[in-house]
Amino acid sequence: MIYLDNAATTCPKPPAVWEAMEDVIKNKGANPGRSGHRLSVEAGRILWEGREMLYSFIGAEEPEEIILTSNATEALNLAIKGCLKPGDHCIITSMEHNSVARPVYALGTAGVEFDIVEADTEGIIRAEDIKKAIKDNTKLVAVSHGSNLTGSVQPVEEVGKICREAGVYFLVDAAQTLGVLPFNVKKLNADMVAFPGHKGLYGPPGTGGLYLRRGLVLTPLKEGGTGGQSETLEQPGNCPDRYESGTANTVGIAGLRAGVKFVAQLGVHHIEEKEKDLLSLMLSGLKRFDEVEVYGPQDLNKRLPVVAFNIRGRDAAEVGFILDRVYDIAVRTGLHCAPLAHRTMGTLESGAVRASLSYYNTREEVECFLRAIESIIREMT
């Protein structure tokens, strides 16, 4: 199969990822931080090394600023719900995934105000519009670094500066960009960054994290056992224990650590260069067809290796079905859990076909995909 659904999860994973996970299952599967025996200590070491790898990778100040979660959605919920209280004001954009939009909307019914800053026809916001939307009670600005629909990259550095000057917390949803684009939390002036392990970091599903700037305290999503300070019924106040109740996914974190190491050794710039070459080939090929409408920025420097499109006269779901069953090509169709973005692009009713690339894709696969699209179009005439 030609796999072009990497914006959902990268596939395949590097061999080192599943080898690391297998090693933990076979040899180190104890509960981390809950006992003093060797296996428990070794499991705890795996978690700490994963945390160290992640903090270094994103340019954080210390490993304790990394909170391990089950995915980016949990991280975003922790950041949003842990920060906002009734009477606070929050700003999001019209390109947000439901993992941002739904928690904010839910809080809206409980007394939190929010505004949605509209993106342009390419799916890009103006930082100045964020600045204009800030009010006296604005506490949080949440922005998706890169759209999972159009691949449009937002001016997060500019937004970060605006938030820092205004004294407003800045949350970056890096679900589509961490491991894909160069990334440094200090350069972005980010207070919080949510990320999954299973996309650009090439780790397994069920992993992710939240960077939480030192000194910023959130209300936890859950309370429970942390392996420390067990003598008190109060949730520990230290980070990351305050936010990591329950047995950790040691197996998954071992895989995530291996994925981050894979990306770091290749170099994000190298990954970006290869994916941009494949993206250029895909976009130029699709533009040959008058029947195809492509959404998102024309400038390759303003988009990720994510291409949403429709074939005029063809249902998006039908195109995806044909690509899968006839041509053995995996894409994603529908609304991509991003109705705000589809509304912005004018595709809320129709949905779209999305092809998303990774380091493991090849030019030959992209050319095969383009031939398949040409055949589908030809069948229409």
C-alpha positions in Angstrom: 0.0 0.0 0.0 1.0 3.6 -0.7 0.3 5.3 2.7 -0.6 9.0 2.4 -2.4 9.5 5.7 0.6 10.6 7.8 -1.2 13.7 9.2 -3.3 11.2 11.1 -0.4 9.0 12.2 2.9 8.3 10.5 3.3 4.8 9.0 5.5 2.9 9.0 7.5 3.5 12.2 11.2 3.2 12.4 12.3 -0.3 13.4 14.0 1.1 16.5 10.5 2.2 17.8 8.9 -1.2 17.9 12.2 -2.9 18.9 12.3 -0.5 22.0 8.7 -1.3 22.8 9.3 -5.1 22.5 12.2 -4.9 24.8 10.2 -3.2 27.5 7.3 -5.7 27.2 9.7 -8.6 27.4 12.3 -7.4 29.9 11.3 -4.2 31.7 7.5 -4.3 32.1 7.3 -3.2 35.7 5.4 -0.2 37.2 7.7 2.8 37.1 8.2 4.8 40.2 6.0 2.6 42.4 8.5 0.2 43.8 12.2 0.0 44.8 13.1 -3.2 42.9 15.4 -3.2 39.9 12.6 -3.6 37.3 10.6 -0.7 38.6 13.7 1.5 38.8 14.5 0.6 35.2 11.0 1.4 34.0 11.3 4.8 35.8 14.6 5.4 34.0 12.9 4.8 30.6 10.3 7.5 31.4 13.0 9.9 32.6 15.1 9.4 29.5 12.1 10.0 27.3 11.4 13.2 29.1 15.0 14.3 28.7 14.9 13.5 25.0 11.8 15.6 24.5 12.8 18.6 26.6 16.1 18.8 24.7 14.4 18.4 21.4 12.0 21.4 21.8 14.5 23.6 23.6 12.9 23.6 27.0 14.8 24.6 30.2 14.4 21.3 32.1 12.9 17.8 31.8 10.3 18.6 34.4 8.6 21.0 32.0 7.5 18.0 29.9 4.2 16.4 31.1 3.7 13.0 29.5 0.1 12.4 28.2 -1.7 9.8 26.1 -2.0 12.1 23.1 -2.1 15.7 22.0 -5.9 15.9 22.8 -5.3 15.2 26.5 -2.5 17.7 26.5 -4.7 20.4 25.0 -7.5 19.6 27.4 -5.1 19.9 30.3 -3.8 23.2 29.0 -7.1 24.8 28.2 -9.3 23.5 31.1 -6.4 23.8 33.6 -5.9 27.4 32.7 -9.3 29.0 32.1 -11.9 29.9 34.7 -15.4 31.5 34.4 -14.9 35.2 33.5 -11.7 34.6 31.5 -11.5 35.2 27.8 -9.8 32.9 25.3 -8.8 33.5 21.6 -8.6 30.7 19.1 -8.5 30.7 15.3 -10.8 29.4 12.5 -8.2 26.8 11.6 -8.3 24.9 14.9 -8.8 21.2 15.2 -11.7 20.0 17.4 -9.2 19.1 20.1 -8.9 22.9 20.7 -12.3 24.0 19.6 -14.4 21.6 21.6 -12.8 22.1 25.0 -13.0 25.9 24.5 -16.7 25.6 23.4 -17.4 23.4 26.4 -15.9 26.0 28.7 -18.0 28.6 26.9 -21.1 27.1 28.4 -19.6 27.4 31.8 -18.8 31.2 31.7 -15.6 31.4 29.7 -15.7 33.9 26.9 -14.0 33.1 23.6 -13.5 34.7 20.2 -12.5 33.0 16.9 -10.0 34.9 14.7 -10.7 34.2 11.1 -8.0 33.0 8.7 -7.7 34.1 5.1 -8.6 32.0 2.0 -5.3 30.2 2.3 -6.0 29.3 5.9 -3.5 31.7 7.4 -4.3 34.2 10.2 -2.8 37.7 10.7 -0.9 38.1 13.9 -2.3 41.7 14.1 -5.8 40.2 14.2 -4.9 38.3 17.4 -3.6 41.5 18.9 -6.8 43.3 18.1 -8.9 40.5 19.7 -7.1 40.7 23.1 -9.2 42.2 25.9 -8.6 43.1 29.5 -9.8 39.6 30.6 -8.0 37.6 27.9 -6.0 34.9 29.6 -5.2 32.5 26.8 -4.5 32.5 23.1 -4.5 29.0 21.5 -3.2 28.6 17.9 -2.5 25.5 15.8 1.0 25.8 14.4 0.0 24.0 11.3 -3.4 23.0 9.9 -4.2 19.4 9.6 -6.5 20.3 6.6 -4.6 22.7 4.5 -1.1 22.4 5.9 -1.1 26.2 6.4 1.6 27.3 8.8 0.6 30.1 11.2 2.9 33.1 12.2 3.3 31.7 15.7 6.5 33.6 16.5 4.7 36.9 15.9 1.7 35.7 17.9 4.0 34.6 20.7 5.6 38.1 20.9 2.2 39.7 21.0 1.0 37.4 23.9 4.2 37.9 25.9 3.9 41.7 25.6 0.2 41.6 26.6 0.8 39.2 29.5 -1.4 36.6 28.0 -0.6 32.8 28.0 0.2 31.4 24.6 -0.7 27.7 23.8 0.7 26.2 20.6 -0.9 23.1 19.1 2.1 21.4 17.5 0.3 18.2 16.4 1.3 18.6 12.8 4.6 20.4 13.2 6.8 18.9 15.9 9.4 16.8 14.0 8.3 18.3 10.7 9.5 21.9 11.1 12.3 23.4 13.2 10.9 24.0 16.7 12.0 25.9 19.8 9.6 26.9 22.6 11.7 29.9 23.6 11.8 31.3 20.1 8.1 31.0 19.9 7.5 32.6 23.4 5.3 29.6 24.1 3.9 29.1 27.6 2.5 25.7 26.6 2.9 23.4 23.7 0.8 20.3 23.1 2.1 17.5 20.9 1.4 13.9 19.9 4.0 11.2 19.8 2.6 9.3 16.9 2.9 11.8 14.1 6.1 13.8 13.2 8.0 12.2 16.1 7.4 8.7 14.7 6.4 7.2 18.0 3.5 4.9 18.8 -0.2 5.9 19.3 -1.1 6.5 22.9 1.8 8.9 23.5 2.1 12.6 23.6 2.9 15.5 25.9 2.5 19.0 27.1 5.4 21.5 27.5 4.4 23.6 30.5 6.7 26.6 31.1 8.3 26.5 34.5 6.3 28.5 37.1 3.0 28.1 35.3 0.5 26.1 37.4 -2.6 24.4 36.0 -5.6 22.7 37.6 -5.0 19.0 37.0 -7.5 17.0 34.8 -7.2 14.1 37.3 -5.9 13.2 40.7 -4.5 9.9 42.0 -1.4 7.9 42.6 1.8 9.5 41.4 4.4 7.3 43.2 5.4 10.1 45.4 4.1 12.1 48.4 1.6 9.2 49.1 1.2 10.2 52.7 -1.1 13.1 51.8 -4.5 13.1 50.2 -3.7 16.3 48.4 -2.4 16.1 44.8 1.4 16.8 44.7 2.2 20.3 43.7 5.5 19.6 41.9 5.7 19.2 38.2 5.3 16.8 36.4 3.8 14.6 39.2 0.9 17.0 39.6 -0.4 16.2 36.2 0.6 12.5 35.7 -1.6 10.5 38.0 -1.8 6.8 37.2 0.5 4.2 35.8 2.5 5.6 32.9 2.7 4.1 29.4 6.3 2.9 29.8 6.1 0.8 26.6 4.8 3.7 24.6 7.3 6.2 26.0 10.2 3.8 25.1 8.9 3.8 21.6 8.5 7.6 21.6 12.0 8.1 22.8 13.3 5.9 19.9 11.1 7.9 17.5 12.5 11.3 18.7 16.0 9.9 18.5 15.3 8.8 14.9 14.1 12.4 14.0 17.0 14.0 15.9 19.6 11.9 14.1 18.2 12.5 10.7 17.8 16.2 11.5 14.5 18.1 11.1 16.0 20.2 8.4 16.8 17.1 6.4 13.3 15.7 6.9 11.7 19.1 6.0 13.8 19.2 2.8 12.8 15.8 1.6 9.1 16.3 2.4 9.0 19.6 0.7 10.4 18.0 -2.4 7.6 15.5 -2.4 5.1 18.2 -1.6 6.3 20.2 -4.6 5.9 17.2 -6.9 2.4 16.5 -5.6 1.1 20.0 -5.8 2.6 20.6 -9.3 1.1 17.4 -10.5 -2.4 18.1 -9.1 -2.3 21.6 -10.7 -2.1 20.0 -14.1 -5.7 18.9 -13.7 -8.4 21.5 -14.3 -10.9 19.3 -12.5 -8.9 19.4 -9.2 -9.2 22.2 -6.6 -6.4 22.3 -4.1 -6.8 24.2 -0.8 -4.2 26.0 1.2 -1.2 28.2 0.5 0.6 28.3 -2.8 3.9 29.2 -1.2 5.6 25.9 -0.1 7.3 27.8 2.7 3.9 28.5 4.2 2.6 25.0 4.3 3.3 21.5 5.6 3.4 18.3 3.5 -0.4 18.1 3.7 -2.6 18.5 0.6 -6.4 18.8 0.7 -8.2 18.8 -2.6 -11.4 17.9 -4.3 -12.2 16.6 -7.8 -15.1 18.6 -9.2 -18.0 16.4 -9.9 -16.8 13.6 -7.6 -17.7 13.0 -3.9 -14.6 13.2 -1.7 -15.5 9.9 0.1 -15.9 8.2 -3.2 -12.5 9.3 -4.4 -10.9 8.1 -1.2 -12.7 4.7 -1.6 -11.5 4.3 -5.1 -7.9 5.2 -4.2 -8.0 2.6 -1.4 -9.8 -0.3 -3.2 -8.6 0.1 -6.7 -5.2 1.7 -6.4 -4.1 0.6 -2.9 -3.5 4.2 -1.8 -4.5 5.4 1.7 -5.7 8.9 2.1 -8.3 10.5 4.5 -11.6 12.0 3.5 -14.3 13.9 5.3 -14.0 16.8 7.7 -10.8 15.7 9.4 -12.1 16.7 12.9 -11.7 20.3 11.8 -15.1 21.8 10.9 -13.9 25.3 11.6 -11.1 24.9 9.1 -13.5 23.4 6.5 -15.9 26.3 7.0 -13.0 28.7 6.3 -12.1 26.8 3.1 -15.7 26.6 2.0 -15.7 22.8 2.2 -17.9 22.2 5.3 -20.6 20.6 3.2 -18.5 18.6 0.8 -15.5 17.7 2.9 -12.2 17.0 1.1 -9.6 14.4 0.2 -6.4 14.8 2.1 -3.0 13.3 1.1 -0.3 13.8 3.7 3.4 12.8 3.3 6.2 11.6 5.6 9.9 11.0 5.4 9.2 7.4 4.3 7.3 8.4 1.1 9.0 8.4 -2.2 8.8 10.3 -5.5 7.7 7.1 -7.2 4.7 6.8 -4.7 3.7 10.4 -5.4 3.8 9.8 -9.2 1.7 6.7 -8.7 -0.8 8.7 -6.7 -1.0 11.4 -9.5 -1.5 8.7 -12.1 -4.4 7.3 -10.0 -6.0 10.8 -9.8 -5.6 11.2 -13.6 -7.4 7.8 -14.1 -10.2 8.8 -11.8 -10.7 12.0 -13.7 -10.6 10.2 -17.0 -13.3 7.9 -15.9 -15.6 10.9 -15.4 -15.5 11.8 -19.1 
